[in-house]
Amino acid sequence: MNILIIGSGGREHAFAWKIKQSKRCKNLYVAPGNAGTALAAVNVPIAVDDFQQLGVFCKEQKIDLVLVGPEVPLVKGIRDFFEADEMLKNILMVGPGRAGAQLEGSKDFSKQFMMRHNIPTAKAKTFFGDQLHEAEKYLESLAAPFVLKADGLAAGKGVVISSSLSEAKAAIHEMLEQKKFGEASAKVLIEEFLEGIELSVFVLTDGKDYVTLPEAKDYKRIGDGDTGPNTGGMGSISPVPFADASFMKKVEERVVRPTISGLKKENISYKGYIFIGLMNVQGEPYVIEYNTRMGDPETQSVMVRLKNDFVDLLVACAQGELKDQEVDVDPAHVATVVMAAGGYPEQYEKGKMISGLDKKLPAQVFHAGTKLKDGNSVTDGGRVLAVTGKGKNLEEAVKNSYEAVKEIRWDGAYYRKDIGKDVLNLTQTKTIC
């Protein structure tokens, strides 16, 4: 098959790395790609939302399958564009249409969807730009901490958690009046804070049936100990020890099935991923958010554990034939550490030369914000690399990741030092008890 991956991040490099291993893959392309995807595929300099040029490329190269990585082209309607074109509509695509992508494109839509279908989630209320006074009054009725979410896409940075009322009021002012996140914060959700442990569950569905991929836990805050502002994700681990059979059964019965059933009831055709961001609250699952694609850096951890021919799953999804598919998972543990540019998630510099990638490392390195310059990899984004270690237990996986991280350098490189540490402490505490 001729396959096109759309995107340029660590998720897309992980996809390319896995798809390249498939016996069904003939030619593999990534648009626009990065320095890492160039190792496994042919990079194509087309923007993720340039549907016209992507369509032309698919026709010229006789593409059989398109895998959409990031959220922007999904929310903008890439599937709708392809389905409206006589020469593109028969190309297999993994990724929902504009209607389904609302689950991620609008926090307000997804919250209302959850409420309509009795899916457990935090209580929330939505406010518009002209409702600042009402929003402040609502904050006064709640107890700290306060959760504020921009309604639209904000590259994983649109959630603000404030520990005090004054801080929350300042944040809602920035979001609604000053448009801190642009049009994404034209509407803002003020949400009940849930105390618990986060995890991510990934479902691949053809709209009727589904398979569940390995779960993962990501680390969103920039600083050790989950401090500082939210980022697109600074690391991930898989499996998640507390996501045992009992908990995952609750997730399936209370979240996964009602979600897919809800899409069918609302006549929303859906072929693609549903990323379910969950909070484990004293053993009970609550949905924090939906994404309509795989997460980053969770994908890096998940792909390393997936033993299936990945293309088989993608084709079955796109053809509506997931019913008889099963997921084969490596029991090993993996840990992914994100190496970022200094200053991220605020201002950061690009173009820094990366060294150490040519060494024999005890981990798989996935490129995210990189590009090739004179044959060398240089930084080209906030999150630059995702370093994924594997081991017989989490401790070994974490050790392998950080050993590899220490060998990779560029001016201003930053990474969290505590990925997986909270889970290791939790499991060690349980063992001692």
Sequence and secondary structure as in RCSB ss.txt:
>XXXX:A:sequence
MNILIIGSGGREHAFAWKIKQSKRCKNLYVAPGNAGTALAAVNVPIAVDDFQQLGVFCKEQKIDLVLVGPEVPLV
KGIRDFFEADEMLKNILMVGPGRAGAQLEGSKDFSKQFMMRHNIPTAKAKTFFGDQLHEAEKYLESLAAPFVLKA
DGLAAGKGVVISSSLSEAKAAIHEMLEQKKFGEASAKVLIEEFLEGIELSVFVLTDGKDYVTLPEAKDYKRIGDG
DTGPNTGGMGSISPVPFADASFMKKVEERVVRPTISGLKKENISYKGYIFIGLMNVQGEPYVIEYNTRMGDPETQ
SVMVRLKNDFVDLLVACAQGELKDQEVDVDPAHVATVVMAAGGYPEQYEKGKMISGLDKKLPAQVFHAGTKLKDG
NSVTDGGRVLAVTGKGKNLEEAVKNSYEAVKEIRWDGAYYRKDIGKDVLNLTQTKTIC
>XXXX:A:secstr
 EEEEEE SHHHHHHHHHHTT TT SEEEEEE  TTGGGTSEE    TT HHHHHHHHHHTT  EEEE SHHHHH
HTHHHHHHTSTTTTTSEEES  HHHHHHHH HHHHHHHHHHTT  B  EEEEETT HHHHHHHHHTS SSEEEEE
SS  TT  EEEESSHHHHHHHHHHHHTS TTGGGGSEEEEE    SEEEEEEEEE SS EEE   BEE  EEETT
TEEEE S SEEEES TT  HHHHHHHIIIIIHHHHHHHHHTT    EEEEEEEEEETTEEEEEEEESS  TTHHH
HHHHHB S HHHHHHHHHTT  TT    B   EEEEEEEE TTTTSS     B BSTTS  SSEEEESSEEEETT
EEEE SSEEEEEEEEESSHHHHHHHHHHHHTT B TT B  S TTHHHHHHHHHHHH 
